[in-house]
Amino acid sequence: MSRKSRPCPCGSGEPYPGCCGRLHDGEATAATAEQLMRSRFSAFAVADADYLLRTWHPDTRPASIEFDPAQRWTSLEILGRTGGGLLHTEGTVEFVARYRAHGHDGELRENSRFLREGGQWWYLIALADR
């Protein structure tokens, strides 16, 4: 199935072009912290390093991103959120991102912090376990 016709990796059930694809292509920006989080998961799934770097806050952004060709991101589950809405300037999104790598299934659990500056949401940092 082509990238253009498959369901969005973020799990919305929508086709990729009308969901996270439009954010990746620069046609739209994320309206909420959760939408940015979902689009960033999708960017990992489709190996879009440019989008990941473009949405990473300049204070914490790495110089580059390298993908493991043997790793495939398979699903995303949102566990919770605080703030991050249309009227907020910051928020968190807690999630589980599942993957398959080198023949084994795994998962990444994270509580990410997001900031909105200049009308744009940015990924800032993963919060430490409490």
Secondary structure, DSSP 4 states (H G I P E B T S, - for coil): --TTTSBPTTSSSSBGGGTHHHHHTTS---SSHHHHHHHHHHHHHTT-HHHHHHTB-TTT--S-----TTEEEEEEEEEEEEE-STT-SEEEEEEEEEEEETTEEEEEEEEEEEEEETTEEEEEEEPPP-
